[in-house]
Amino acid sequence: MSKKQTASELSAPEHIAIIMDGNGRWAKQRGLPRIAGHRAGAESVRRTVETCKNLGVKYLTLYAFSSENWKRPESEVKALMQLLERFLKEKTKEMMKQNVRLNAIGRTDMLPEKTRIQLDKAIETTADNTALTLNLALSYGSREEIVDATKSIAQKVATGEISIDDIDNCTISDHLYTADQPDPDLLIRTSGELRLSNFLLWQLSYSEIVILDKFWPDFAESDLYDAVTHFHSRHRRFGAI
């Protein structure tokens, strides 16, 4: 099946989430510094956003920088923030052209001021776009997200805005960073690792998972088509028979 046929015949999942793993190992295999892998990974982001938009995906969530990534060497973190700033600055026009809305999830207040300013500018500029919402998970950890949601709910209980008996699954979902968005239908992880790495633990409860044994910079348009095709081959029961 050709790429053109695949794109036109497949019905896209509403929400795809991706753990973009393997940039550093991709660079190491080639004798390059780790930042070279991150730069190559940024190009994979561009391809993936464009392909998801063409497929009709409405939400795409990319695990860009985890809360644990702050533990990496200071030089690498600084280079990653500079790469993010450059990506946002260069790709905002392209997002406008593609009708893509940018959103960020995570404790973004921890980002350097210059990075936050560029991020806020890109989010504001693309706010009215409607074809695809691109969620960048930045300074993100799912456990931290659940803690933040719990604190917010507890505050509302303390002020009498809601009662303890009102709290249910919907209450939790409505206080997560992804409130008002559907849970991912499909999770893709590159590099062959078999773990969630503190990513969308609540939201991925019933997501289908596809693991690819290749590094993120090598993730191609055809890989996304194959993952979506694989998604459609599964019968989603959501705990039922």
N, C-alpha and C positions, 0 to 999 in steps of 0.2 A: 504494500500500500504506500503510495507516495505521500510526502508531507502535505501537499495541497489537498489530497483526498482525505487524509487523516484529520486535518484541521476543519474541513467542512463537514465531515460525517460524525465526528465525536461530539457528544453533548458534554460540556465541561462541568466538573464539580464546581459548586458555588464558591467554595473556599479551599485553597491549597496552602499548606504550611510547609516550609522547607528548612531543615537544619543544614546549613551550608558548611560542610565539614571537609577539611583536607587541604586548605590553602598552603599551610606550612610544609606539609609532607610533599605536596606537589612541587614546591620550590626546592626542597632538599634533594629530591630525586634528580633534579636538573642542575644541582650545584649552585643554586641561586639563593640570595637572602630571602628570609621569610616574607618581607614586604612585597617582593616580586610576585609571590603567590597570591597575596591579598589584592594586588593590582589586577592580576589575571582573573581573580574571583569577581572583581567589580564588573568586568566585561561579561561574565556569566550572568550576573544580576541583570544587566541591560537586556541580554538575549531572552532571559526568562520572563521579565516583565512584558516585553513586547509579545512573546508567544502566548502568555496567559491572556493578555488583552485580546489577541486575535482569536483565541479559542472561546472567549466569552466568559472567562473566570471573573467573578465579581470582587473577590477578596484574595489577596496574596500576602502571606505573612512570612517574612524572612528573618531568621535568627542571625542578626548581624554582629551583636556584641553582647556577651552575657555578663551577668554580675560577677561571675568568676574570672572573666577576662581581665579585670582590673589587677589581678595577681601577676600578670605577665610582666616581663621586663619593661621598665619605664620607657625605654627607647622605642620598643615595639608599640606600646599603647599610644605614644605620641604620634608615631607614624600612621597608625590606624585612624586616629582622630583627624589628622591632616588629609588622609585619603578620603575619609567620609565628607569632610568639608568640600574638597575638590569635586567629589562625586555629586554632591547636592548642588553645588554652584553650576556645574557643567550640564547636569541632567534635568534641571528644572524646566528649561525650555522644551526639552524632549518630552517630559511628562505633560506639559501643557499641550503639545502637539498630539500626543497619544490620548489625551483626555483622562489622565491618571491622577488620582488624588493621593497625596502622601499623608501618612499618619505615622506616629511613633508611639510605641508602647514600652514601658519600663520606667525606671527611676532616672529620667532624663535630666533631672536637676544635678546629677553627679557629673554630667558631661562638662568639658571645659567651656568657658563662657563663649569663646569664639565659635565653637562647634554648635552650641545651643542657638546662637543667633542665626547661623546659617540654616540650621534645621527649622527653626520657627519661621524663617522667611520662606523656605520652600513649602512648608505646610500651609502657610497663609496664602501663598501665590496659587496653589493648586486646589484650594478648599472647595471650589465650585465644580470641579471635574467629576464626571459620573460614570465613566466606562469601567474603571477598575480602582479599587482602594488598595494601595500598597502600604502594608504595615511593616515598618522597620522596628524590630525588637532590639532596643539599644539600652545598655546597662540593665538588661532584663534577666530576671530569674523568676520562675513560676512560684516557688515557695515565698519569695518576697511579695509577689503579686497577691497571693492568698492572704498573707499577713496584712498587707495594706487594705484589702477588701474587708477583712475581719475587723480591723480597727475602725474603718468607716461605718460598718454596720453597728459596732458596739457604741460608737458615738451617737448614732441615731436612736439606739435603744435608750441610752443615758438621757437624751433630751426629750424622750417621749414621742419622737417622730414615728417610730415603729415599735411593736412589742416583740418579745422573744418568740411568741407563738406565730408571728407573721413570717419568721425566717424559714425559707425553704430553698430548694435548688435555684429557683429563679432569682431569689434575693442575692445569693452568692454571685451568680452570673452577671447580674445587673451592677455589681460593684467591682468587677474585674476591669482590667485595662481595655478589654475587648467588648465592653458593654455595648449593646445595640448592634453587634455583629454576630452572624451565625458561627457556630463552632466549625472548625475545619472538617471537611469531608475526607481529605487525603493529606497524609504527612509523607513527605519524601525526605530521606536522609542519604547524603552522599558519604563516601569513604568506607562503607561497609560496617561501620560501628553499629552495634545493636543496643542502643540505649537512647533515652529521651533527653538526657543532659539538662534537666530542670527547665524544660521548654513546654509551656502550655499544658501543664499536667491536668488541670481541670477540663480544659476545652477539648483535649484529645481523647476523652474517655471512650468515644465510639468511632474514632477516625480509623480509616483504613491506612495501613503503613506499607510503604514501599522502600526497601533499602537497596541502594545502588553501590556496587563495588568499584567506584571510581571517585576521584577527588573532584571537589566542586569546580575548579577551573576547567575541567574537562566535561562538565555537564552541558549537553548539547540540546538543541531543539528537539531532536528525535528522542532523547531520553525522557523529556516531558511528555511527548505524545505516547511513548510506551508506558509510562507510569499511569497516565489517564486511561489508556486501554486496559491495563491491568486492573485498575480501580473498577471499571465497568464489568469486569469478569467476576467480581465478587458479589455475594448476596449479603446485603447488610441487614442484620436481624435486630440490632439494638437490644440484645438480651432476650428477645423472644425466640420462638421456634421457627 
